[in-house]
Amino acid sequence: MAEKDVLSQEEIDALLESVDDSEEEESTDVKAENGGKKTSKKKAKGASEQKVEEEQVNDSGAEVIKAINFVGQERIVKGHLPVLDKIYDRAIRLFTSDIYHLTTKEFEIKQEPLVVVKNRDFMSGLPNPSYMGIYKFKPLRGKGVIIFDSTFVYDLVDYYFGGSTQFFAQKDKTDFTATELKVMDVISKKLIADLILAWEPILHVEINKVSDETNPQMVNITEPNGMLLVARFTLDFGKETGAFHLVFPYSMMEPIKQQLELGASRPDDEIDPNWIKSLKEELMDVELTVTASMSETTSSLGKVTGWKTGDFVPLEMSDAVVLDVEGTPNFTGTLGTANEKRAIKIINKIRY
């Protein structure tokens, strides 16, 4: 063998190390029975920790700053909104009566518990077509959506024109007819009026329509990761069940969340007496401006413009002086001195 074909000792060691590493990775499952799994986990953990450290430190040795999207609500929403449940319950009772007058048939509308879901998860699960009305609820910021599924639309329109839904809803249709859209516009206006009445004890809202849509992909009231507050209602038509939803961005309700949790007012027995005591103590330390006019007179504009230095303005001193607190007369008194300063002795309190 020629001398140039013989490997050096360093090259042989390098080849052996590469072969050993590859064999160890391929036989991880076999070594798990005799302790090899523990060694593999330890190495994996060390590699993971090293990777984390490499991510936290950049090339210059400084810590890496991760950007946080404060708009995206990637968080768990806790707590219930019992007042909002009551608002919806009142609105649905009114809406049930409206449907009876439109169809001359009694329907029972069931309200399901409020849920908080991501926008993309909820919208992707809606059937196409669905009758969706987009509204502004002033003074709340943002837009809400009222969604009626296709079964609700087909069956209710059938009852509206005197039918009895003998056949199942045509779920294979891709859009609604002009007649169906016209009837649903009447139905949605009834529901909006009922919602305004139901909200009145808590908040005076003005509900204005923005647009109508039938394709859920065309509706965008918040970003994909934004949280939605969804209330679902079902209506049994006999052979099948229709549903509609009241949908609001969760951020839209956050400014009035406390009202929706506790109501418009708290009972008297829940008022904290310590808070009242602290409030009174703080009020006692408020600084007020106290003034008193020793004497007053009236004069014309012509005379005032003619005044010169050295002129005398006659004043008549009254026995009683009025003491004003923040510009409001509160006491009467007499002029005098106290501790070598001008003073007023209060003799009477002015009552209104």
Secondary structure, DSSP 8 states (H G I E B T S, - for coil): --GGGS--HHHHHHHHHHHHHHHHHHTHHHHGGGTHHHHHHHHHHHHHHHHHHHHHB-TTS-B------SSS--S------HHHHHHHHHHHHHHHHHHHHHHSS---EEE---EEEEHHHHHHTS-SS-EEEEEEEETSSSEEEEEE-HHHHHHHHHHHTT----S---TT-SS--HHHHHHHHHHHHHHHHHHHHHHTTT---EEEEEEEES-GGG--SS-TT-EEEEEEEEEE-SSSEEEEEEEEEHHHHGGGHHHHHH-SS--GGGS-HHHHHHHHHHHHT----EEE-S------HHHHHT--TT--------S-EEEEETTEEEEEEEEEEETTEEEEEEEEE---
